[in-house]
Amino acid sequence: MLCAVFIDGLSNTNEKVIDKYLKTISKEIGKEAKIIGIGKARQNANLKYGKFWRDRLTIKKIYNSPNPFGKMSYW
């Protein structure tokens, strides 16, 4: 179950797992926004997952793809 304590205690994890968590939370906000409005839905997410939940999850990503930042050429 996702919550602020879970996010803070999560160790560095594969990027696909973190992306799944991010997508789940975003979908939840989207569903709530249709009912109670976007401002209140974001406020509820901040209360449930803690402030800056998206940034805290993104920091815990371990990139396993050969080039995680797209097909950029450094030459």
C-alpha positions, 0 to 999 in steps of 0.5 A: 500500500502506497503512503508517505511512510512507504515512499520514504522507506523504499530503497532504490528500485528499478525505474519500471517499478517506480514508474508504476507507482507514479502512474498509480498515484497520478490515476488516483488524482485524476479520478478524484479530480473529476469528483472533487476538483483538481486542487482538492485532489492534489491536496489529498495526495499531498496529505496521503503521500507527503509533499513532493511525492513525485520528486521523492519517488523519482530520486529512488529510480535505478535506470537499467536501460543502456541509455536512460535519457533517450537517444541522445548523441554526445558526439 
